[in-house]
Amino acid sequence: MDLEPGTMDSVRAGPFGQLFRPDNFVFGQSGAGNNWAKGHYTEGAELIDSVLDVARKEAEGCDCLQGFQITHSLGGGTGSGMGTLLISKIREEYPDRIMETFSVVPSPKVSDTVVEPYNATLSVHQLVENADECMVIDNEALYDICFRTLKLTTPTYGDLNHLVSAAMSGVTCCLRFPGQLNSDLRKLAVNLIPFPRLHFFMVGFAPLTSRGSQQYRALTVPELTQQMFDAKNMMCAADPRHGRYLTASALFRGRMSTKEVDEQMLNVQNKNSSYFV
């Protein structure tokens, strides 16, 4: 959904346009003009019923609905204002389903508009109340990953989106594939959230390697674990070494022994015991 048709047209015309049902595109004409109130109270409120209608039809097609995933940015007007309105409406209609968001938070170094901090502040209040799990992502960290780790000279939004999509698919792979320790969104929430309002997570992703050095990288469990907890692999620009871990969840994909993973996680905890509460 969007409050202006331009972005929808580019999605439709792109390589993935055929993935979505044409009726599932819901858009307005005027745009939100980077104004949270327009997205939440005026323009967005006019459009929200048709969005909920689409969500209801999709939910009715499910055998066992796990929850909802929303990707939005908190800097503009639509993602922040209308995104949080949609979250609160879905919470009213499906109070017992998990609400997970991937929220792109504005950062001072990579800023498009002056009003980003206001939009983000107004949105965070809604996310605290109505979302169950928020994966916090920011463009500054994504650009840093592209420059430092992937060695891209001019990263595009496509490159940033690719990083976010890799993290998203990693979080949800246990819903889609069979595994030894099958987790789901609810189990993730139970294990990660110490207090209900404290549900904002940093996402780390590994392996991240530049094309040139790909063949020299050994992908072992210790190597992956070390990378995963590294500040350079975090998708939000906060250094975990300056804080403490209340909880952490490690999701592994591929062929590996559960015993080795357990040993490695225990090793990480013992070596860095001062960082784990």
N, C-alpha and C positions, 0 to 999 in steps of 0.2 A: 504494500500500500504506500501511497505517497500523496501529497497535496498538490503536486504538479505532474502533468502528463509526460514531460520530457524523459525522465529517468526510466519510466515504465516502457516507453517506446524503445529506448536503447536496449533494455533487457529483452524485450520481445524480438528485436531485430538481431540480437546476439546469438551465439551458438547454443545457448541453453534456453532460448525462448520457447522451444517445443516441449520442455519438461513440465511446464505449468499449464493448467487449464485456463483458457482465455477468460472464463468468468471469474477466476480468482484474482485478477488484476483489479484493484480498486483504487481509483485516483480522483483527486479534485482538479480544479483548473487554475486556482489563484496562487497556490504556494503559501507557505507559512511565514516567509520573510524573516527567517531566523528568530521568530517571536514565539516563545513558549506558550503564552496565553492564547495565541491564534490556534496553535495545534491542540491545546487542551480544552478550550472553552468555546471557540467560535467555529473556525473552518473545520477543525478536526471533529468537533461534536456533531456537525451536520453529516459527516461521512461515516461515523463510527458504527451506525446500525447496519450498513451494508457490509462492513468488514466483519462484524460479529455474525452476520448471516452466512458469510463464506466459511468462517471458522466453525460454525455450528454444523454446516453440511459436511465438512471434512471430519469433524468429531463423530458424527453419526455413522460414518463409514468405518470407524474403528471397532475392533472386537474388544480390545482392552486398552483404553486410552491412558498412556503413561503420564503425559503432561504436555506443556507447550514450550516451544523455544522461540525466543524473539531476538532478532538481531537489530540493533538500532544504535544511533550515535546520540550522545547527550549534548552535543554542541549546537546543533541546528534547532529549528522550530518543530519540524514534523517528528523526527525520531524521539526527541525529548518530550514534547508536549503531547502529541497524539499517541506516541509509543506508550507513555505512562498511563494515558487514558484507556488505551486498549488493555493494558495489564490489569487495571483496576476493574474494568468491565468483565474480563475473562474470570478474574478472581470471584466476582459476584456470581457468575453463572456456573463455574466449575470450582467450588471452594476446596474440594479434596484432591485436585490434581496438582502436580508439581509445575511451578512456573519458573522456567530458567531463562535468563537473559544473557546475551553477549553484548555488553555495553561499551561502546568506544567513547572514552572519557577525554575531554579536551586537555591539552597540555600547553603551557605558555610558550614553549619553544616552537611548536608546530601549530600555529593558530590561524584560522581563516577569518573569523569575525570577532568583533570586540565583545559581543554579548554572550560568548560561549560560557564564561563562568556563571552567569545568571541562570542560563538554561540548565546547566548541569546541577546547580544548587537546588533549583526547584524540582528537578527530576529525582535526585537522590532521596528526597523525602518520600516520594511515591514508591521508589524501589525498596526502601527500608520496610515500608508497611505492607506492600502487596506482592513482592517477588519472593521466591524461595531460595534461589541460587543466582548470584550475579557474577559472571566472569568479567573482570575489569581489564580492559585492553586500552592502550593509548597509542596514538600515532607516533609519538616521539620514540617510544621503545621499538615499535615496528620499523621505523626508519633506521634506528641504530642497528637493529639486527641485519637489515638489508646492507647497510654500509660496512659494518665491522665484520660480520660473520659470513654473509653470502657474497661479499665483495662486489655488490652492484653499484655502479657509479651514479646512475640516475634511476632510482626506484620509482615505479609508477604505482598508482592506487591498485592496479591489478596485482602487483607483487605483494602489497600489504594485505589485500584481500585473500591472496593465496595462503599467506601465513595464518590468518585468522581461520580460514577454512580447514587447514591442517589441524589446528588446535580443536576446532569444533568436531571434526570427524574423530579425533582421538578421544574426546570426552564421551562421545556417543557410540563408539565402536562396540562397547560391551552390550548395547541394546540390539545391535544389528548382526553380530556374529556370535557363534558359540564360543565359550571359553571355560577355563578351569575355575576361575573365581568370578562368576558372572555377576556384575554389578548392574544397577540401574539408577535412574535419577533420584529415586527415593532413598536407596541405600547410600548413595553418595551424600545426600543431604544429612541423613542420620549420622554418618561417620564424620562429616566435616563441620557441622554447625554446632558450636558449643552453646550459644544463646541465639534464640530465634532471630533477633534483629542483626546479628553479626554473621551475615551470609555473603560477604563480598570476597571473592577469591582472586588470587594472582594465578595466572596460567604460565607454566614453563613448558617448553616443547623441545624434544631432542629426537633424533640427531638433526642439527642444522650445520650444513657444510657447504662451502663454495664449490662450484662445479670442478674447479681445477684440482682441489685437494681431496675430492671424493674418494678416489681409488686408494689413497694412503690411510684412510680412516678405518680402524678396526672397531666393529660394532659389537662390543661386549656389554654384558649387563652392568659391570662397574663403570665403564665409560659412559653409558647412557645415563646412569643415575647421577654421576658427577656433573654431566652437562645439564641435566634436568633441573638441578638445584642451583645452577650457576646464574648469577645476576644478569649475565649477558644474554641468557636464553629466556628471560622473563618478558612477557608481553605487556607489562606495564612498568613505567620508568620509576620503580622504587627498589632500592637495594635491600634484599632480604637480610643482609648481614647487619643492617642497622636496626633490625627488629627481632621479634621472636615468632616461632611457629606455634600457634595454638593447635592446629591440626594440619595434616598433609595427606594427600591421596596420590598414589603413583599408579598410573594405568599403563601397562605394557602391551604391545602388539607384536605378534610374530612367534617364532619357535624359540622357546627358552624354558628352562626348568624352573618350576615354582620354588624349589628348594634354594636355587641360586639367588632368585629374586628376594626371598625372605631373608637369606643371610646378608645380602647386600643392604637391604633396608635397615636391618638391625645394626649393621656396621656403620651406616650413615648416622643413625640415632646415637650410637655410643660415642662416635668420634666428635659429633657436634652436639653433645647433650646439653650444653649451655644455651643452644638456640631453640631447643624444644621445651615447651612448658609442660 
